[in-house]
Amino acid sequence: MFCDVPPTSKILEGYHALTPSGPRPLTDEFQSILAEADKPKKGGKGSKRHTKKDSTKERPSMAPKPPSQKRKAPTTSTATPKRIKQPARSRKSPTPTPSQSKDENSDSDTESEIRIEEDPHVRNEEDEPIRTKEQEHVRNEEEEQVRTDREVTYNANTTTTNKAIQNVGALFQAEKVNFAELRTVFKSDHDAFQTSIDAKLTKLQADLATENEIMNALAVKEEKCKVLETKLHFTQKQYESIWQKS
């Protein structure tokens, strides 16, 4: 693989400078720390926690351990339901032993746990009618508030609408009076104009009648003039004929 790489390559020098990988050797210090950690120590939970914390603080980086194989728990075909521990009735004894007192304490703890688990359901069942009453009361108050608001808005709208209608009615009434006055004025003007036209027409008719009479008189005079003209012409001819004979 490295045949084609020249010996003066920096990559090859860096590769040879790397430390070989593998598990680190256990020194005496590591072995003493492991031995102290495996020893059982006396004390409660607090002391165990304290020692574990101290040991974790004091431990340096350890060698990698091989992966531990976890045992699989046996699977059962049917899952067994967990039974709730009910309080056991303890018989009174004149001198209870420490084991009995421990059992009583555990029973009282289980009783308190069961009561704590059951109390919320009981309280919820007891508080449910109270909550429903409160909800109904709140709902009724809201409905009443909405009803009052609706009535107030309806009354306000009706008052404003009635005022607007009254104002419009008064305006139309004034306009109606003005139109009636204008109608009377126009009617009087029309009557005066009609009378003047009738008078002028009657005058024109009278003038036409007089004109016709004058025209008739002129026609009669013209006829008379024509008759006299013909008579004059006939007499003149007779006079000329007599004059020639003489």
Secondary structure, DSSP 8 states (H G I E B T S, - for coil): --SSS-TT-HHHHHHHHS---S-----HHHHHHHHHHHS---S-HHHHHHHHHHHHHH------------------SS---------------SS--HHHHHHHHHHHHHHHHHHHHHHHHHHHHHHHHHHHHHHHHHHHHHHHHHHHHHHHHHHHHHHHHHHHHHHHHHHHHHHHHHHHHHHHHHHHHHHHHHHHHHHHHHHHHHHHHHHHHHHHHHHHHHHHHHHHHHHHHHHHHHHHHHHHH-
